[in-house]
Amino acid sequence: MSEIEVPESHPRYQSLLTRHRIEDGVKKGITSTQGLIAQGRGEAFDYLLGERTIPSADRAERVAAAHLLLAEQPVLSVNGNVAALVPEELVELAEVTDADLEVNLFNRTEERIHAIVDHLHEHGASEVKGTAADERIPGLDHERAKVDSDGIYAADVVLVPLEDGDRAEALAAMGKTELVIDLNPLSRSQQASTVPIIDNAIRAIPAITTHARVLQRASSTLEEMRTIIDEFDREAILADAERVIRNGSD
Amino acid sequence: MSEIEVPESHPRYQSLLTRHRIEDGVKKGITSTQGLIAQGRGEAFDYLLGERTIPSADRAERVAAAHLLLAEQPVLSVNGNVAALVPEELVELAEVTDADLEVNLFNRTEERIHAIVDHLHEHGASEVKGTAADERIPGLDHERAKVDSDGIYAADVVLVPLEDGDRAEALAAMGKTELVIDLNPLSRSQQASTVPIIDNAIRAIPAITTHARVLQRASSTLEEMRTIIDEFDREAILADAERVIRNGSD
């Protein structure tokens, strides 16, 4: 038994746990109205994908892990939905890849930023960025442009879950390597991504951590990790996910 | 200009109006957390359908109108989402087809029932059922089974928007004609429906009203309306919507 009164073997375990964590996120002021609607949109695409990590998404997750490990300054951008759904898993991925966590919200309010920072601390995070907000992403309106100068602004690799399309494009225009988790392969965020991860964040975040651990354990050389990155074909990944969604099978 | 500061000619008018009404529904205590997630799931399927009423959905809406006009005791079941999105349109459909409105919630709380009843009254409804809750749909647990004895319990035809799968099946088991508005053709609700309406409620409700008006104006005989109903092929409607979602075109 875990935080919900259902054994992990239950066929609807993941769905019930997701629902519980989202409800809890609403109570804590972490998840916004638009975040809940976005959650539903994701669930529909996940349903069409078969609520599983398709093989091409697993390949993208391995490449994302290589990017995070090779980065000079990797940052995991945290919004209300992933904070509610996978707080511990985000902290773990940040530790394994030596990345910073930065809270970055589409509908930014100081209350929600602080509620999310507190929530991440409760789940083991030491430092959480996002409260300084002392720099701006060029080309976005004021509120949505706010980032930390020593966080997303300076990062070379950013993992963005369910990002707003405008901001995903603006980050790409800054030349950053964007690892985008979004279940809609046709979204503007995925079109702007360096590595499109078309998978549920609840599965994707732990999967990237596992790949990072395996790459570290195998003592992969920089050269080997660069090869993994160079051989990655993002167009093929996008096309594969769309094909599975349209056809309903691999 | 209407309730939002955007002209109706704006390409994102429907989307912005939907967002505004949903946010307003949250503020008024009408829309629930699960309702917001369901809204998002619907948006994703609507996106794949091209955010339009596909021709087969229009045929289903005409058949739904015929069912409501021929019914002895038609009831429009109202949940938090449709109450927030199309309150006036529901009242108009109820008037045109001489149907009752009954508030019926998956996550039933007395506060939310009363907030929705008030909201419908503000939008022109005279009588709204759902507060008596003096009967039970067989086969469901207590809270979800509650209905009015002179409303859904006694109805021969029920229009249900975005119904929970268990309740859709339980209503079908009672022998009711179920007109189900749900954008997912694979949902258990649509599998249990008599008439699957695979369209956004924001388009479907006014479309059913228009069809009902046309059928009335043409002084269609009972026989003609029965023919419309008899010629309806629900399997073809379900298959057509799934094909459009999968293939992206008609």
Interface residues (C-beta under 8 A of the other chain):
Chain A: R19 I22 E23 V26 T33 Q34 L36 I37 A38 Q39 G40 R41 G42 E43 A44 F45 Y47 L48 N184 I245 R246 N247 G248
Chain B: R19 I22 E23 V26 T33 Q34 L36 I37 A38 Q39 G40 R41 G42 E43 A44 F45 Y47 L48 N184 L186 I245 R246 N247 G248
